[in-house]
Amino acid sequence: MRFFRRVLKVTGIVVAVLLLLIIVFAVYIWRVSDIRPPVVADTSAFALQKQHVEGSLYRIGDNWIRKNAWGMYEMYVSGAAFERGVKEGVLSQDEIIAQEAAFTSEIKRMVPSPGYLKFLKYVVGFMNRDLPEHVKEEYKEEIYGISHAAADSFSWIGNNYARLLNYHAAHDIGHALQNMMLVGCTSFGAWGDKTEDGSMLIGRNFDFWVGDKFAENKILCFEKPSAGYAFASVTWGGFIGVVSGMNEKGLTVTINAARSDIPLGAATPVSLVAREVLQYASNLKEALAIAESREMFVSESFLVASAADKKAVVIEKTPKQLAVYDPGSDHIQCTNHYQSKLLLHQKLNSEQMKKSASVYRYQRLQELMTQQYPLTPQKMATILRDRRGIGGKDIGNGNEKAVNQLIAHHSVIFEPDSLRFWVSTAPWQLGPYICYDLKKVFGINGLQHDSEIATVNRTIGADSFLYSKEYRSFLEFRKNKLALLFHQAVDTSAVVRSNPHFYDAYRIAGDYCYEKKWYPAAIDYYRKALSLEVATQDERNAISGKIVQCQKQLKD
């Protein structure tokens, strides 16, 4: 009896200690998940208000925002970090709120449980507990300035400043935790004999999809900070990071995700590293020095082109290593695997090359570039819009192995020597590419009228695919794909008829049949999917596994 009491006493002590540890850990998680904003001595800029000029044009002094004829917002902001951020927030408040609503609604679709969402909030907060220590004070102040315009209705995620800061690391955490590859991009460049006039041309597709709503309110931001170089980048409301941009020195930066380990703590978000390079580097040497100085917690490729150096390189960076891929020629390609001698045979990179769509897309890109030499902006657009596989094979519209996956948030063509660039308009990269001249835009001393700032006579026309029966069929396919995502009825005959060469059409039909317990039909669709060009090894394995599950259900 005495022994039994002693066991109960020890057990009680152990349980009490464990309970105390859980409470302490929970309090710690709660505290680190709600980041405090930086201390700004003068917050008088919070009183700034925008004034309506005419049409879609609003101004704060010589800073302004307008919506162009193609549905894209154009914004110019200047000044020191905090004031600049306030101006960005006030001018683009509607876009910030709409962007956060689009992002959070997609998160809720993927994670429908309110309890689990709350849990994830604290998990992300814990992972990002040291995030402020890895972000430049200037960028924290700019984000704080913007956060004043954010909506309080999203406070279930965190305070306004904490949310906006954490969103800058969302890409990093997402593709590292599950290697989701939400950013499976393609970029390339050519110069010298490989272009028609010898000038450098850089192209990129930012293949990033977090729901259709997320891509609706793109902002082309022209920023003239009080420190560093003036630059332009394609962005969205509340986001100061850079994924595609060019500065006044003719230096461009684009980012491509690479395979990563699961992060154990915060570091500098990839987009903020790219932002710092764009704002403070005038050549490749300076860009490399900035990249080396920053610790990252995911792997990424930065394709950096420099008018001063008359070439482009890929800076490949992992949480532990950095390498530079210099092709030593007059052209360069980058998809989602490393190419440098140092990182080429890294374990994760080898897996990425073997299992993902990256190598196939890289080979198709090489093929297209060779066919189109010497390159012009128009030919760059033709490559960026290509929907086929190697050898021109029909692999279905929307295949990840194609250069154009028909999911792009935006597509850009840079001409660093002339400081001109072209940005695609909706849908994806199928609409016209609109040309902008950095010298012209930064020469505007406050926009006086709601007038076009683009160099309209250099517009690259829309893709003819946009007006075809094949495009209308793709929309039908997409309607059924989204229906499956939202657990709605799928027309299985229509989905395969609308995209007959795409394995995913048959996967969608198979998944719907599986949900309805129509196992023989599901097996037939899955087998047809496997006979086509499946994008990744993981997807092929998943489809094979579903066939096994169907067969098991038929036996039971």
C-alpha positions, -999 to 999 in steps of 0.1 A, spaced: 0 0 0 29 23 9 45 15 -24 13 23 -43 10 57 -25 47 65 -34 40 56 -71 9 79 -71 29 107 -54 58 104 -80 32 102 -108 14 133 -95 47 153 -93 56 143 -129 22 152 -142 23 185 -123 58 193 -137 47 184 -173 15 206 -169 37 235 -156 60 231 -186 31 230 -210 17 262 -195 51 279 -196 56 268 -232 20 280 -242 26 314 -226 60 316 -244 44 307 -277 16 333 -271 42 360 -264 64 354 -294 35 350 -318 25 387 -314 55 407 -325 58 443 -313 64 471 -338 96 491 -338 99 523 -318 96 553 -342 105 587 -327 82 607 -350 49 591 -360 33 623 -372 32 608 -407 2 588 -395 -18 619 -401 -11 619 -438 -42 616 -460 -46 610 -497 -64 634 -520 -85 624 -550 -72 642 -581 -93 627 -609 -104 594 -622 -84 567 -604 -56 590 -594 -49 598 -557 -20 618 -543 -1 625 -512 22 654 -522 42 641 -552 34 605 -542 5 589 -561 -14 558 -571 -36 551 -601 -51 522 -620 -41 518 -656 -62 508 -686 -52 471 -682 -63 468 -646 -29 471 -629 -22 496 -602 8 519 -606 22 536 -574 50 560 -568 64 565 -533 94 583 -519 111 594 -487 125 578 -455 114 544 -444 86 550 -419 70 580 -439 74 560 -471 55 531 -455 27 553 -443 23 567 -478 22 532 -493 -4 522 -467 -26 552 -472 -24 552 -510 -30 514 -514 -52 507 -483 -80 492 -504 -55 469 -521 -39 459 -488 -73 449 -473 -83 430 -505 -50 412 -506 -52 401 -470 -88 389 -475 -78 369 -506 -48 353 -487 -66 345 -455 -97 331 -474 -74 307 -493 -57 297 -460 -91 290 -445 -100 268 -475 -68 248 -470 -73 247 -432 -110 248 -425 -107 241 -388 -108 273 -366 -90 255 -338 -62 243 -360 -59 277 -376 -54 292 -341 -28 265 -334 -10 273 -367 -9 309 -357 12 301 -327 33 276 -346 42 302 -372 47 327 -344 71 303 -327 90 296 -359 92 334 -366 101 343 -330 134 358 -340 122 373 -373 126 409 -363 163 403 -355 169 393 -391 151 422 -408 167 456 -414 154 484 -392 146 504 -423 123 476 -435 106 471 -401 98 508 -400 84 507 -436 62 478 -428 51 495 -395 41 525 -415 21 504 -439 5 484 -411 -15 515 -399 -37 510 -431 -43 472 -425 -78 461 -414 -84 452 -377 -107 424 -388 -78 401 -392 -66 404 -356 -73 367 -351 -39 362 -369 -21 389 -349 -17 426 -346 -14 446 -378 24 450 -378 31 413 -368 8 400 -396 24 421 -423 59 413 -411 51 376 -410 35 376 -444 70 384 -458 81 350 -446 50 331 -457 66 320 -490 97 307 -471 78 288 -445 52 273 -469 76 258 -494 101 247 -467 75 229 -445 59 209 -472 81 218 -502 48 230 -517 67 248 -545 41 275 -547 68 294 -565 79 271 -593 93 299 -615 113 302 -647 138 329 -656 164 334 -683 185 360 -700 207 367 -731 230 394 -743 257 400 -769 253 379 -800 222 362 -786 200 393 -788 191 413 -819 208 446 -809 234 431 -784 216 446 -754 207 424 -724 173 409 -721 160 391 -690 126 373 -688 108 356 -659 75 339 -651 65 343 -614 44 311 -612 27 317 -578 -9 308 -571 -27 313 -538 -62 315 -553 -74 337 -582 -83 366 -560 -47 370 -548 -35 380 -584 -63 405 -591 -48 436 -575 -12 437 -587 8 468 -580 37 481 -601 55 500 -574 81 528 -583 100 535 -552 125 563 -545 139 557 -510 159 584 -492 188 559 -491 199 536 -519 187 535 -555 153 541 -570 137 509 -583 105 494 -597 90 460 -586 59 440 -593 42 435 -559 9 435 -541 -7 454 -512 13 455 -480 43 437 -494 76 455 -496 97 425 -506 109 420 -541 102 390 -564 108 408 -597 124 442 -600 149 466 -616 167 496 -602 179 528 -618 214 514 -623 201 487 -646 204 459 -620 176 433 -620 166 407 -594 142 377 -598 138 348 -573 133 311 -580 125 286 -552 148 256 -545 142 225 -524 147 232 -487 149 214 -453 123 222 -427 134 255 -410 141 254 -372 140 291 -367 136 324 -384 161 342 -407 158 369 -433 129 363 -457 140 357 -493 120 386 -507 137 411 -483 171 399 -493 161 405 -529 147 439 -519 180 449 -502 200 438 -533 177 459 -556 178 489 -534 216 490 -525 235 472 -553 246 487 -586 266 457 -598 271 420 -593 299 424 -568 277 445 -545 247 422 -550 268 392 -540 281 410 -509 246 417 -497 234 381 -503 265 368 -484 257 391 -454 222 377 -449 212 344 -433 182 327 -449 162 297 -436 152 283 -470 171 277 -503 166 301 -532 181 311 -565 185 348 -573 190 356 -610 208 389 -609 216 409 -641 237 440 -643 240 465 -670 273 477 -655 288 442 -658 270 434 -691 260 399 -679 238 379 -655 246 352 -629 226 331 -605 233 335 -568 224 302 -552 219 303 -515 210 277 -488 208 283 -451 244 272 -448 261 278 -482 263 303 -511 275 297 -546 275 317 -578 265 301 -611 282 320 -639 276 303 -673 306 321 -688 286 327 -720 261 351 -734 229 334 -721 216 320 -688 186 299 -676 172 292 -642 143 270 -630 141 253 -596 173 235 -592 209 245 -585 235 246 -613 268 256 -595 296 230 -590 293 235 -552 255 228 -549 247 207 -580 252 174 -563 238 185 -529 214 158 -517 182 179 -517 191 193 -551 197 159 -566 163 148 -553 148 180 -568 163 173 -602 152 137 -602 116 141 -589 104 176 -599 95 193 -632 125 216 -629 150 198 -652 123 191 -679 113 227 -679 149 238 -681 155 216 -711 124 230 -728 136 265 -720 170 258 -737 152 244 -767 130 275 -771 158 300 -766 179 282 -793 149 284 -817 143 321 -811 179 335 -813 186 364 -817 162 375 -790 139 405 -790 114 416 -763 86 401 -786 105 367 -788 111 368 -750 73 370 -746 68 341 -771 91 319 -749 74 330 -716 40 321 -731 50 286 -744 26 259 -732 43 228 -748 67 202 -738 101 191 -751 100 189 -789 67 209 -790 48 179 -775 13 186 -763 16 179 -726 -17 196 -717 -24 232 -708 -13 240 -673 14 213 -670 41 223 -645 67 210 -670 58 238 -694 74 273 -693 39 287 -692 19 269 -665 -11 292 -668 -9 302 -631 15 331 -633 9 360 -609 30 380 -633 55 378 -661 83 404 -668 108 412 -695 137 435 -685 160 454 -708 186 467 -682 207 487 -707 178 510 -716 161 508 -682 129 496 -700 108 467 -689 75 450 -699 49 436 -674 22 411 -684 -14 418 -680 -43 394 -671 -50 367 -675 -16 353 -665 9 362 -692 -16 360 -720 -27 397 -720 -5 425 -735 29 431 -720 30 468 -711 63 487 -715 76 512 -689 107 534 -690 123 540 -655 139 572 -666 106 586 -678 86 575 -647 112 587 -622 113 620 -641 77 627 -633 75 654 -606 42 644 -591 15 630 -615 -9 659 -623 -35 640 -643 -49 605 -645 -29 597 -676 -9 567 -688 27 566 -677 35 535 -698 54 537 -731 23 525 -750 39 524 -785 62 495 -773 33 473 -761 37 436 -769 3 424 -781 -19 397 -764 -13 360 -771 -35 347 -799 -42 317 -777 -65 340 -757 -90 341 -785 -90 304 -794 -114 275 -788 -85 258 -769 -84 286 -744 -122 284 -738 -117 247 -733 -90 254 -707 -114 276 -688 -138 247 -687 -111 224 -674 -102 250 -648 -138 254 -637 -139 217 -629 -105 217 -612 -116 245 -589 -149 227 -583 -130 197 -569 -109 220 -547 -141 234 -532 -158 200 -529 -184 207 -556 -197 186 -584 -173 178 -612 -183 170 -648 -158 142 -654 -165 139 -691 -161 176 -696 -129 179 -676 -110 153 -697 -126 165 -729 -115 200 -722 -78 191 -717 -73 157 -732 -35 156 -732 -31 168 -695 -26 140 -670 -42 162 -643 -76 163 -661 -78 125 -656 -65 128 -620 -93 153 -613 -119 130 -628 -104 100 -609 -105 119 -576 -141 129 -580 -151 93 -589 -131 81 -558 -151 105 -536 -183 91 -550 -170 55 -545 -171 48 -582 -139 28 -580 -137 11 -614 -142 45 -632 -116 61 -609 -91 33 -617 -96 39 -654 -90 76 -651 -59 72 -629 -44 47 -654 -49 71 -682 -33 99 -662 -2 77 -657 1 72 -694 6 109 -700 34 134 -691 30 136 -653 48 167 -638 65 152 -608 75 118 -594 56 125 -562 24 131 -582 30 99 -602 35 80 -569 3 96 -554 -18 85 -584 -4 50 -583 -12 49 -546 -48 59 -554 -52 29 -578 -41 6 -550 -66 22 -526 -94 18 -552 -85 -19 -557 -85 -24 -519 -120 -8 -516 -133 -32 -543 -120 -62 -525 -134 -52 -491 
